[in-house]
């Protein structure tokens, strides 16, 4: 999403809440000058991508043994 500096000043709380889920580009005189984003977004996407990696019938002990075998 791209917004102007004037829009950001008028609705700061709104854009701070939106920045938790998406990147917001701030423009001035038609040029992008800043970006609002969630610093934890990469961690959330990484954690979400791991869902379903293990087979449903895998036990914690089996996954630990497999992980240690790779080291």
N, C-alpha and C positions, 0 to 999 in steps of 0.2 A: 504494500500500500504506500502511496506517495501523498504527502500533505505539505502545505506551505507552513512557513514559520508563524504566520498570523493565525492559521487554523490550530496549530499546536498551542499557541498562547491562549486561545479562547477555550479550548477543550482539553487541557493537559491531563486531567484525571481519566478521561475517556481513552486517550491514546496510551497512557501508562498501562491501563488494563489490557488494551489490545496488544501491547508489546509483549505480554506474557505468552501469546500464542502465535504471533506473526511479526515479521520485521516491518518496521515503519521507516520509510525514507523521508527525510525532511528537506524541503527545497526552498531556495531563496533566489529570486530573480531567474527562475527556470533551471537552476543548477542544484544538484544534490549536495548538501553541505554536512548532513549528519544522518545517523541511523539509530533508531531505538530497537533493541532486541533483548530477548531473554538470555542471560548468560548461562543458564542451566539447560537451554533447549537441546543442546547436543547430548547431554546426559540422558534426558528424557527420551529422545529418539533412539539412542543406543540401547537403553533398557527395554524399550518397547520392541525393538527388533529382535531381542533375545527370547521373547515369548514363543514357545513352541519348538525350541531348539532340541530339547531333550525329549525322548520318547515318553509317553505317559506312564509306562510301566517301569521306568528307570528309578532305582532307589538312590537316596543321597550317597550311600556308601559306594555303590557302583560308579556313580559319576565322579566321586573323589578318587577312586582307584584308577579310573580312566585318565583323569587329569594328571595324577602323579606319574603315570606311566609315560606321559608325553614329555615330562621334564627331564 
